[in-house]
Amino acid sequence: MEAVAEPGNLAGVRHIILVLSGKGGVGKSTISTELALALRHAGKKVGILDVDLCGPSVPRMLQAQGCAVHQCDNGWVPVFVDQEQSIALMSVGFLLETPDEAVVWRGPKKNALIRQFVSDVVWGELDFLVVDTPPGTSDEHISAVEALRPYQPLGAVLVTTPQAVSVGDVRRELTFCRKTGLPVIGIVENMSGFVCPHCAECTNLFSVGGGEELARHAGVPFLGSVPLDPQLVRSLEEGRDFIQEFPKSAAFPALASIAQKILDGAQVQAQTGTD
């Protein structure tokens, strides 16, 4: 039987969700951010752990760039991005002197930082912790998954785009999850068509349906398709709350549906665990 880690600073976290992708550039941080916002608007208290050393972009997406991280007796205190303190954020980006600074470290130092982020951030009580992981199956990606696996995560959300190249990379990510014993919550197909800001017609710039076909073939849930939406892009660039400000946009129902499926899955797991 696999040992369960001492909860420590994660003792108050009910559900951990890892957001993974087989490659960079598919919108993993976008899905992480919007999922956290959707869960918050569903009345949940949410944390985001941004350990994407290649590009820690979540602080910008939540208008938290330049915030200082403080320490207490038990570790690092995350940054709260709203007045209600319903979203807490810890990011590698907070440790960089400037937003343009690159993390030029060798593997062991990167892996040690990831393990420290997992164990030393004082989250308090959270309903969900969304973890934005490095892309691919690199050394630091393995470290993130291995560091969190003993805390029995709810599972992984895999993000792909419709093209065959991206879907192929996510297929390898599915294999990785199976080998490491990480449950797969489901697959999200991002950038699934472009929504015209004038007529709202959706045009498939890339191929279509690759993520859904992969989910069906792999026997895992398909959580939904999120279109390329100019309002969503603008919200991320300006650090605005897309879920609150653009409920009539094309991407909103897709993101809300994905969040609801995750909420339903978490409720089922909680009921199963108490039986």
Phi and psi in degrees as GROMACS dihedral restraints (atoms count N, CA, C in turn):
[ dihedral_restraints ]
;  ai    aj    ak    al  type     phi  dphi    fc
    3     4     5     6     1   -74.0    20    10
    4     5     6     7     1   134.8    20    10
    6     7     8     9     1   -69.5    20    10
    7     8     9    10     1   143.6    20    10
    9    10    11    12     1   -99.0    20    10
   10    11    12    13     1   131.3    20    10
   12    13    14    15     1   -69.8    20    10
   13    14    15    16     1   152.2    20    10
   15    16    17    18     1   -61.6    20    10
   16    17    18    19     1   129.3    20    10
   18    19    20    21     1   -64.3    20    10
   19    20    21    22     1   -38.8    20    10
   21    22    23    24     1    53.1    20    10
   22    23    24    25     1  -127.4    20    10
   24    25    26    27     1   -71.4    20    10
   25    26    27    28     1    -8.6    20    10
   27    28    29    30     1   -97.7    20    10
   28    29    30    31     1     8.1    20    10
   30    31    32    33     1   -60.9    20    10
   31    32    33    34     1   -33.3    20    10
   33    34    35    36     1   -91.3    20    10
   34    35    36    37     1     5.3    20    10
   36    37    38    39     1   -93.9    20    10
   37    38    39    40     1   119.7    20    10
   39    40    41    42     1   -79.8    20    10
   40    41    42    43     1   -42.3    20    10
   42    43    44    45     1  -136.8    20    10
   43    44    45    46     1   133.7    20    10
   45    46    47    48     1  -113.4    20    10
   46    47    48    49     1   128.2    20    10
   48    49    50    51     1  -119.8    20    10
   49    50    51    52     1   124.1    20    10
   51    52    53    54     1   -97.5    20    10
   52    53    54    55     1   130.5    20    10
   54    55    56    57     1  -103.5    20    10
   55    56    57    58     1   117.2    20    10
   57    58    59    60     1  -120.3    20    10
   58    59    60    61     1   157.9    20    10
   60    61    62    63     1  -148.1    20    10
   61    62    63    64     1   152.2    20    10
   63    64    65    66     1   -76.7    20    10
   64    65    66    67     1   -15.3    20    10
   66    67    68    69     1  -154.8    20    10
   67    68    69    70     1   166.9    20    10
   69    70    71    72     1   -80.6    20    10
   70    71    72    73     1   162.8    20    10
   72    73    74    75     1    84.8    20    10
   73    74    75    76     1    10.8    20    10
   75    76    77    78     1   -99.2    20    10
   76    77    78    79     1    -1.1    20    10
   78    79    80    81     1    93.5    20    10
   79    80    81    82     1    29.5    20    10
   81    82    83    84     1   -62.0    20    10
   82    83    84    85     1   -44.6    20    10
   84    85    86    87     1   -67.4    20    10
   85    86    87    88     1   -33.4    20    10
   87    88    89    90     1   -62.1    20    10
   88    89    90    91     1   -48.7    20    10
   90    91    92    93     1   -64.5    20    10
   91    92    93    94     1   -40.3    20    10
   93    94    95    96     1   -59.2    20    10
   94    95    96    97     1   -47.5    20    10
   96    97    98    99     1   -65.5    20    10
   97    98    99   100     1   -48.4    20    10
   99   100   101   102     1   -70.6    20    10
  100   101   102   103     1   -31.9    20    10
  102   103   104   105     1   -63.9    20    10
  103   104   105   106     1   -43.6    20    10
  105   106   107   108     1   -61.8    20    10
  106   107   108   109     1   -42.8    20    10
  108   109   110   111     1   -65.2    20    10
  109   110   111   112     1   -40.7    20    10
  111   112   113   114     1   -65.4    20    10
  112   113   114   115     1   -40.1    20    10
  114   115   116   117     1   -66.0    20    10
  115   116   117   118     1   -37.6    20    10
  117   118   119   120     1   -62.4    20    10
  118   119   120   121     1   -43.5    20    10
  120   121   122   123     1   -72.3    20    10
  121   122   123   124     1   -11.6    20    10
  123   124   125   126     1   -88.1    20    10
  124   125   126   127     1     6.9    20    10
  126   127   128   129     1    91.4    20    10
  127   128   129   130     1    13.3    20    10
  129   130   131   132     1   -98.5    20    10
  130   131   132   133     1   151.3    20    10
  132   133   134   135     1   -94.1    20    10
  133   134   135   136     1   127.3    20    10
  135   136   137   138     1  -128.3    20    10
  136   137   138   139     1   144.1    20    10
  138   139   140   141     1  -119.0    20    10
  139   140   141   142     1   148.8    20    10
  141   142   143   144     1  -122.7    20    10
  142   143   144   145     1   124.1    20    10
  144   145   146   147     1  -108.2    20    10
  145   146   147   148     1   107.4    20    10
  147   148   149   150     1   -97.8    20    10
  148   149   150   151     1    95.7    20    10
  150   151   152   153     1  -108.7    20    10
  151   152   153   154     1    24.9    20    10
  153   154   155   156     1   -78.0    20    10
  154   155   156   157     1    90.9    20    10
  156   157   158   159     1   -65.0    20    10
  157   158   159   160     1   -25.1    20    10
  159   160   161   162     1   -72.1    20    10
  160   161   162   163     1   -32.4    20    10
  162   163   164   165     1  -163.0    20    10
  163   164   165   166     1    80.8    20    10
  165   166   167   168     1   -75.0    20    10
  166   167   168   169     1    87.1    20    10
  168   169   170   171     1  -100.2    20    10
  169   170   171   172     1    -6.1    20    10
  171   172   173   174     1   -61.2    20    10
  172   173   174   175     1   -39.3    20    10
  174   175   176   177     1   -55.3    20    10
  175   176   177   178     1   -39.5    20    10
  177   178   179   180     1   -67.6    20    10
  178   179   180   181     1   -40.9    20    10
  180   181   182   183     1   -64.8    20    10
  181   182   183   184     1   -23.5    20    10
  183   184   185   186     1  -110.9    20    10
  184   185   186   187     1    15.7    20    10
  186   187   188   189     1    54.3    20    10
  187   188   189   190     1    45.9    20    10
  189   190   191   192     1  -120.7    20    10
  190   191   192   193     1    14.4    20    10
  192   193   194   195     1   -61.8    20    10
  193   194   195   196     1   140.5    20    10
  195   196   197   198     1    84.7    20    10
  196   197   198   199     1    -1.9    20    10
  198   199   200   201     1   -71.5    20    10
  199   200   201   202     1   145.9    20    10
  201   202   203   204     1   -94.4    20    10
  202   203   204   205     1   142.4    20    10
  204   205   206   207     1   -98.9    20    10
  205   206   207   208     1   129.4    20    10
  207   208   209   210     1  -107.6    20    10
  208   209   210   211     1   159.6    20    10
  210   211   212   213     1  -112.6    20    10
  211   212   213   214     1   146.9    20    10
  213   214   215   216     1  -125.5    20    10
  214   215   216   217     1  -172.9    20    10
  216   217   218   219     1   -61.6    20    10
  217   218   219   220     1   -29.6    20    10
  219   220   221   222     1   -98.3    20    10
  220   221   222   223     1    -2.5    20    10
  222   223   224   225     1   141.1    20    10
  223   224   225   226     1  -152.0    20    10
  225   226   227   228     1   -82.7    20    10
  226   227   228   229     1   141.3    20    10
  228   229   230   231     1   -97.8    20    10
  229   230   231   232     1   123.1    20    10
  231   232   233   234     1   -68.1    20    10
  232   233   234   235     1   164.1    20    10
  234   235   236   237     1   -89.6    20    10
  235   236   237   238     1   129.5    20    10
  237   238   239   240     1   -90.6    20    10
  238   239   240   241     1   128.8    20    10
  240   241   242   243     1   -98.1    20    10
  241   242   243   244     1     0.4    20    10
  243   244   245   246     1  -139.9    20    10
  244   245   246   247     1   159.8    20    10
  246   247   248   249     1   -64.5    20    10
  247   248   249   250     1   -31.2    20    10
  249   250   251   252     1   -77.0    20    10
  250   251   252   253     1    -8.3    20    10
  252   253   254   255     1    56.9    20    10
  253   254   255   256     1    41.1    20    10
  255   256   257   258     1   -96.5    20    10
  256   257   258   259     1   -10.0    20    10
  258   259   260   261     1  -128.5    20    10
  259   260   261   262     1   118.9    20    10
  261   262   263   264     1  -107.7    20    10
  262   263   264   265     1   140.1    20    10
  264   265   266   267     1  -131.1    20    10
  265   266   267   268     1   133.1    20    10
  267   268   269   270     1  -128.1    20    10
  268   269   270   271     1   127.8    20    10
  270   271   272   273     1  -139.2    20    10
  271   272   273   274     1   147.4    20    10
  273   274   275   276     1   -57.2    20    10
  274   275   276   277     1   -30.6    20    10
  276   277   278   279     1   -60.1    20    10
  277   278   279   280     1   -26.5    20    10
  279   280   281   282     1   -71.3    20    10
  280   281   282   283     1   -18.0    20    10
  282   283   284   285     1   -93.4    20    10
  283   284   285   286     1    -5.5    20    10
  285   286   287   288     1   -89.1    20    10
  286   287   288   289     1   142.2    20    10
  288   289   290   291     1   -67.0    20    10
  289   290   291   292     1   -37.1    20    10
  291   292   293   294     1  -135.7    20    10
  292   293   294   295     1   155.8    20    10
  294   295   296   297     1   -61.3    20    10
  295   296   297   298     1   -23.2    20    10
  297   298   299   300     1   -87.5    20    10
  298   299   300   301     1    -3.4    20    10
  300   301   302   303     1   -73.2    20    10
  301   302   303   304     1   137.2    20    10
  303   304   305   306     1   -97.4    20    10
  304   305   306   307     1   150.4    20    10
  306   307   308   309     1   -86.5    20    10
  307   308   309   310     1    91.7    20    10
  309   310   311   312     1   -98.6    20    10
  310   311   312   313     1    76.7    20    10
  312   313   314   315     1  -124.8    20    10
  313   314   315   316     1   154.5    20    10
  315   316   317   318     1   -81.1    20    10
  316   317   318   319     1   166.0    20    10
  318   319   320   321     1   -49.3    20    10
  319   320   321   322     1   -52.1    20    10
  321   322   323   324     1   -58.8    20    10
  322   323   324   325     1   -37.4    20    10
  324   325   326   327     1   -70.5    20    10
  325   326   327   328     1   -39.2    20    10
  327   328   329   330     1   -62.7    20    10
  328   329   330   331     1   -45.5    20    10
  330   331   332   333     1   -64.1    20    10
  331   332   333   334     1   -37.8    20    10
  333   334   335   336     1   -65.4    20    10
  334   335   336   337     1   -38.8    20    10
  336   337   338   339     1   -65.5    20    10
  337   338   339   340     1   -42.2    20    10
  339   340   341   342     1   -61.2    20    10
  340   341   342   343     1   -44.9    20    10
  342   343   344   345     1   -63.3    20    10
  343   344   345   346     1   -36.2    20    10
  345   346   347   348     1   -67.6    20    10
  346   347   348   349     1   -39.6    20    10
  348   349   350   351     1   -61.7    20    10
  349   350   351   352     1   -38.8    20    10
  351   352   353   354     1   -67.5    20    10
  352   353   354   355     1   -39.8    20    10
  354   355   356   357     1   -96.0    20    10
  355   356   357   358     1   -25.3    20    10
  357   358   359   360     1  -109.5    20    10
  358   359   360   361     1     6.2    20    10
  360   361   362   363     1   -94.0    20    10
  361   362   363   364     1   127.8    20    10
  363   364   365   366     1   -88.7    20    10
  364   365   366   367     1    93.0    20    10
  366   367   368   369     1   -82.2    20    10
  367   368   369   370     1   -28.2    20    10
  369   370   371   372     1    73.1    20    10
  370   371   372   373     1  -146.9    20    10
  372   373   374   375     1   -88.0    20    10
  373   374   375   376     1   121.3    20    10
  375   376   377   378     1  -133.6    20    10
  376   377   378   379     1   143.7    20    10
  378   379   380   381     1   -79.4    20    10
  379   380   381   382     1   -40.1    20    10
  381   382   383   384     1  -139.0    20    10
  382   383   384   385     1   140.1    20    10
  384   385   386   387     1  -117.3    20    10
  385   386   387   388     1   115.4    20    10
  387   388   389   390     1   -97.2    20    10
  388   389   390   391     1   123.3    20    10
  390   391   392   393     1  -109.2    20    10
  391   392   393   394     1   114.2    20    10
  393   394   395   396     1   -87.7    20    10
  394   395   396   397     1   104.0    20    10
  396   397   398   399     1   -90.8    20    10
  397   398   399   400     1   164.0    20    10
  399   400   401   402     1   -63.1    20    10
  400   401   402   403     1   153.5    20    10
  402   403   404   405     1   -75.1    20    10
  403   404   405   406     1   161.2    20    10
  405   406   407   408     1    75.9    20    10
  406   407   408   409     1  -159.2    20    10
  408   409   410   411     1  -122.8    20    10
  409   410   411   412     1    47.7    20    10
  411   412   413   414     1   -74.6    20    10
  412   413   414   415     1   176.5    20    10
  414   415   416   417     1   -59.7    20    10
  415   416   417   418     1   -46.2    20    10
  417   418   419   420     1   -70.1    20    10
  418   419   420   421     1   -30.3    20    10
  420   421   422   423     1   -63.9    20    10
  421   422   423   424     1   -44.2    20    10
  423   424   425   426     1   -62.3    20    10
  424   425   426   427     1   -41.0    20    10
  426   427   428   429     1   -61.5    20    10
  427   428   429   430     1   -41.3    20    10
  429   430   431   432     1   -63.2    20    10
  430   431   432   433     1   -46.2    20    10
  432   433   434   435     1   -66.6    20    10
  433   434   435   436     1   -44.4    20    10
  435   436   437   438     1   -66.4    20    10
  436   437   438   439     1   -36.1    20    10
  438   439   440   441     1   -68.2    20    10
  439   440   441   442     1   -32.0    20    10
  441   442   443   444     1   -92.6    20    10
  442   443   444   445     1   -23.1    20    10
  444   445   446   447     1   -58.0    20    10
  445   446   447   448     1   -38.6    20    10
  447   448   449   450     1   -63.5    20    10
  448   449   450   451     1   -16.8    20    10
  450   451   452   453     1   -88.8    20    10
  451   452   453   454     1    10.0    20    10
  453   454   455   456     1    54.8    20    10
  454   455   456   457     1    65.8    20    10
  456   457   458   459     1   -60.3    20    10
  457   458   459   460     1   154.3    20    10
  459   460   461   462     1   -59.0    20    10
  460   461   462   463     1   -36.9    20    10
  462   463   464   465     1   150.4    20    10
  463   464   465   466     1  -168.4    20    10
  465   466   467   468     1  -114.7    20    10
  466   467   468   469     1   139.0    20    10
  468   469   470   471     1  -103.6    20    10
  469   470   471   472     1   120.3    20    10
  471   472   473   474     1   -98.6    20    10
  472   473   474   475     1   129.0    20    10
  474   475   476   477     1  -108.1    20    10
  475   476   477   478     1   131.1    20    10
  477   478   479   480     1  -136.2    20    10
  478   479   480   481     1   168.7    20    10
  480   481   482   483     1  -111.3    20    10
  481   482   483   484     1   168.6    20    10
  483   484   485   486     1   -67.8    20    10
  484   485   486   487     1   -20.8    20    10
  486   487   488   489     1   -66.0    20    10
  487   488   489   490     1   152.3    20    10
  489   490   491   492     1   -61.6    20    10
  490   491   492   493     1   -34.7    20    10
  492   493   494   495     1   -63.7    20    10
  493   494   495   496     1   -45.9    20    10
  495   496   497   498     1   -67.6    20    10
  496   497   498   499     1   -42.2    20    10
  498   499   500   501     1   -61.5    20    10
  499   500   501   502     1   -38.3    20    10
  501   502   503   504     1   -62.4    20    10
  502   503   504   505     1   -38.8    20    10
  504   505   506   507     1   -66.6    20    10
  505   506   507   508     1   -38.4    20    10
  507   508   509   510     1   -70.1    20    10
  508   509   510   511     1   -30.7    20    10
  510   511   512   513     1   -59.8    20    10
  511   512   513   514     1   -39.8    20    10
  513   514   515   516     1   -68.7    20    10
  514   515   516   517     1   -33.0    20    10
  516   517   518   519     1   -65.3    20    10
  517   518   519   520     1   -37.3    20    10
  519   520   521   522     1   -61.1    20    10
  520   521   522   523     1   -41.8    20    10
  522   523   524   525     1   -62.4    20    10
  523   524   525   526     1   -40.8    20    10
  525   526   527   528     1   -60.8    20    10
  526   527   528   529     1   -44.5    20    10
  528   529   530   531     1   -61.5    20    10
  529   530   531   532     1   -41.1    20    10
  531   532   533   534     1   -66.0    20    10
  532   533   534   535     1   -40.5    20    10
  534   535   536   537     1   -67.6    20    10
  535   536   537   538     1   -32.4    20    10
  537   538   539   540     1   -93.9    20    10
  538   539   540   541     1     0.1    20    10
  540   541   542   543     1    73.1    20    10
  541   542   543   544     1    23.8    20    10
  543   544   545   546     1   -91.8    20    10
  544   545   546   547     1   119.2    20    10
  546   547   548   549     1   -62.5    20    10
  547   548   549   550     1   147.0    20    10
  549   550   551   552     1  -105.2    20    10
  550   551   552   553     1   115.3    20    10
  552   553   554   555     1   -69.3    20    10
  553   554   555   556     1   -40.9    20    10
  555   556   557   558     1   162.9    20    10
  556   557   558   559     1  -179.5    20    10
  558   559   560   561     1  -114.1    20    10
  559   560   561   562     1   137.0    20    10
  561   562   563   564     1  -113.6    20    10
  562   563   564   565     1   129.1    20    10
  564   565   566   567     1   -96.6    20    10
  565   566   567   568     1   110.2    20    10
  567   568   569   570     1   -95.5    20    10
  568   569   570   571     1   160.8    20    10
  570   571   572   573     1    56.7    20    10
  571   572   573   574     1    39.8    20    10
  573   574   575   576     1   -89.3    20    10
  574   575   576   577     1    78.4    20    10
  576   577   578   579     1    93.1    20    10
  577   578   579   580     1   155.4    20    10
  579   580   581   582     1  -110.1    20    10
  580   581   582   583     1   127.2    20    10
  582   583   584   585     1   -92.6    20    10
  583   584   585   586     1   117.9    20    10
  585   586   587   588     1   -66.2    20    10
  586   587   588   589     1   128.4    20    10
  588   589   590   591     1   -70.6    20    10
  589   590   591   592     1   -11.9    20    10
  591   592   593   594     1   -97.5    20    10
  592   593   594   595     1   -46.9    20    10
  594   595   596   597     1  -111.8    20    10
  595   596   597   598     1    -6.1    20    10
  597   598   599   600     1    67.9    20    10
  598   599   600   601     1    11.4    20    10
  600   601   602   603     1   -73.9    20    10
  601   602   603   604     1   141.7    20    10
  603   604   605   606     1  -101.3    20    10
  604   605   606   607     1   121.2    20    10
  606   607   608   609     1  -110.6    20    10
  607   608   609   610     1   131.2    20    10
  609   610   611   612     1   -81.8    20    10
  610   611   612   613     1    97.2    20    10
  612   613   614   615     1   -70.6    20    10
  613   614   615   616     1   -35.9    20    10
  615   616   617   618     1  -104.8    20    10
  616   617   618   619     1  -170.9    20    10
  618   619   620   621     1   -67.3    20    10
  619   620   621   622     1   172.7    20    10
  621   622   623   624     1  -132.0    20    10
  622   623   624   625     1   145.5    20    10
  624   625   626   627     1    84.3    20    10
  625   626   627   628     1     5.9    20    10
  627   628   629   630     1   -63.5    20    10
  628   629   630   631     1   -41.3    20    10
  630   631   632   633     1   -65.7    20    10
  631   632   633   634     1   -42.7    20    10
  633   634   635   636     1   -66.0    20    10
  634   635   636   637     1   -40.4    20    10
  636   637   638   639     1   -64.6    20    10
  637   638   639   640     1   -40.7    20    10
  639   640   641   642     1   -62.9    20    10
  640   641   642   643     1   -44.3    20    10
  642   643   644   645     1   -60.3    20    10
  643   644   645   646     1   -42.9    20    10
  645   646   647   648     1   -64.9    20    10
  646   647   648   649     1   -42.2    20    10
  648   649   650   651     1   -67.2    20    10
  649   650   651   652     1   -37.0    20    10
  651   652   653   654     1   -85.6    20    10
  652   653   654   655     1   -11.4    20    10
  654   655   656   657     1    74.4    20    10
  655   656   657   658     1    31.8    20    10
  657   658   659   660     1  -120.1    20    10
  658   659   660   661     1   158.2    20    10
  660   661   662   663     1   -64.0    20    10
  661   662   663   664     1   144.6    20    10
  663   664   665   666     1  -100.9    20    10
  664   665   666   667     1   116.8    20    10
  666   667   668   669     1   -83.4    20    10
  667   668   669   670     1   -26.7    20    10
  669   670   671   672     1   149.3    20    10
  670   671   672   673     1   169.6    20    10
  672   673   674   675     1  -113.9    20    10
  673   674   675   676     1   128.6    20    10
  675   676   677   678     1  -109.2    20    10
  676   677   678   679     1   117.9    20    10
  678   679   680   681     1   -76.8    20    10
  679   680   681   682     1   161.8    20    10
  681   682   683   684     1   -71.1    20    10
  682   683   684   685     1   114.9    20    10
  684   685   686   687     1  -125.2    20    10
  685   686   687   688     1   117.6    20    10
  687   688   689   690     1   -55.1    20    10
  688   689   690   691     1   -33.3    20    10
  690   691   692   693     1   -67.8    20    10
  691   692   693   694     1   -36.4    20    10
  693   694   695   696     1   -67.6    20    10
  694   695   696   697     1   -43.4    20    10
  696   697   698   699     1   -60.2    20    10
  697   698   699   700     1   -44.7    20    10
  699   700   701   702     1   -64.7    20    10
  700   701   702   703     1   -40.1    20    10
  702   703   704   705     1   -61.3    20    10
  703   704   705   706     1   -43.1    20    10
  705   706   707   708     1   -66.8    20    10
  706   707   708   709     1   -39.6    20    10
  708   709   710   711     1   -65.1    20    10
  709   710   711   712     1   -34.9    20    10
  711   712   713   714     1   -99.7    20    10
  712   713   714   715     1     0.6    20    10
  714   715   716   717     1    67.5    20    10
  715   716   717   718     1    36.4    20    10
  717   718   719   720     1  -101.1    20    10
  718   719   720   721     1   163.6    20    10
  720   721   722   723     1   -87.1    20    10
  721   722   723   724     1    94.3    20    10
  723   724   725   726     1   -61.3    20    10
  724   725   726   727     1   -42.1    20    10
  726   727   728   729     1   -60.7    20    10
  727   728   729   730     1   -36.4    20    10
  729   730   731   732     1   -81.8    20    10
  730   731   732   733     1   -38.6    20    10
  732   733   734   735     1   -89.7    20    10
  733   734   735   736     1   -21.9    20    10
  735   736   737   738     1  -130.2    20    10
  736   737   738   739     1    59.4    20    10
  738   739   740   741     1   -68.7    20    10
  739   740   741   742     1   -15.5    20    10
  741   742   743   744     1   -98.4    20    10
  742   743   744   745     1     4.9    20    10
  744   745   746   747     1   -75.5    20    10
  745   746   747   748     1   164.9    20    10
  747   748   749   750     1   -69.3    20    10
  748   749   750   751     1   -31.4    20    10
  750   751   752   753     1   -80.7    20    10
  751   752   753   754     1   -20.4    20    10
  753   754   755   756     1   -58.8    20    10
  754   755   756   757     1   -52.1    20    10
  756   757   758   759     1   -61.5    20    10
  757   758   759   760     1   -33.3    20    10
  759   760   761   762     1   -65.8    20    10
  760   761   762   763     1   -46.5    20    10
  762   763   764   765     1   -67.1    20    10
  763   764   765   766     1   -40.4    20    10
  765   766   767   768     1   -64.5    20    10
  766   767   768   769     1   -38.7    20    10
  768   769   770   771     1   -67.1    20    10
  769   770   771   772     1   -40.5    20    10
  771   772   773   774     1   -61.7    20    10
  772   773   774   775     1   -45.3    20    10
  774   775   776   777     1   -62.5    20    10
  775   776   777   778     1   -40.4    20    10
  777   778   779   780     1   -65.9    20    10
  778   779   780   781     1   -39.5    20    10
  780   781   782   783     1   -63.3    20    10
  781   782   783   784     1   -37.7    20    10
  783   784   785   786     1   -68.7    20    10
  784   785   786   787     1   -40.4    20    10
  786   787   788   789     1   -60.8    20    10
  787   788   789   790     1   -43.0    20    10
  789   790   791   792     1   -63.5    20    10
  790   791   792   793     1   -42.0    20    10
  792   793   794   795     1   -64.6    20    10
  793   794   795   796     1   -39.1    20    10
  795   796   797   798     1   -66.2    20    10
  796   797   798   799     1   -37.3    20    10
  798   799   800   801     1   -66.7    20    10
  799   800   801   802     1   -41.4    20    10
  801   802   803   804     1   -62.3    20    10
  802   803   804   805     1   -43.4    20    10
  804   805   806   807     1   -63.0    20    10
  805   806   807   808     1   -41.2    20    10
  807   808   809   810     1   -64.3    20    10
  808   809   810   811     1   -40.1    20    10
  810   811   812   813     1   -68.3    20    10
  811   812   813   814     1   -37.7    20    10
  813   814   815   816     1   -65.9    20    10
  814   815   816   817     1   -38.3    20    10
  816   817   818   819     1   -69.4    20    10
  817   818   819   820     1   -23.4    20    10
  819   820   821   822     1   -94.6    20    10
  820   821   822   823     1    -9.0    20    10
